[in-house]
Amino acid sequence: MSARFSAGDRIRIAKDFFWAKGALGTISAPPPQVIAISGPWDGGMTRQEHSALGEAKVYWVWFDEPQLDADGGGPYSGGSIHENAMTRI
């Protein structure tokens, strides 16, 4: 299955996503530290995430401005974001 986004794509995160609501960012390959914890990403760009929210394809996004997570932790410069929560800008 082909990827919906590519490295360098500019995106906006949905305002109703559970974190980084409405944030702007850039799609990127995940940093080595993330791969060391999560394991390889499909094609170096995506991975399937299994959580209480179900299964989702995620991409790594570097945020234009650091974001707090759903629990108020952070701020984080980047994070994995569900494909269906992003729109290309």
Secondary structure, DSSP 8 states (H G I E B T S, - for coil): ---S--TT-EEEE-TTSSSSTT-EEEEE---HHHHHHH---BTTTEEEEEETTEEEEEEEEEEEEEE--TTS---EEEEEEEGGGEEE-
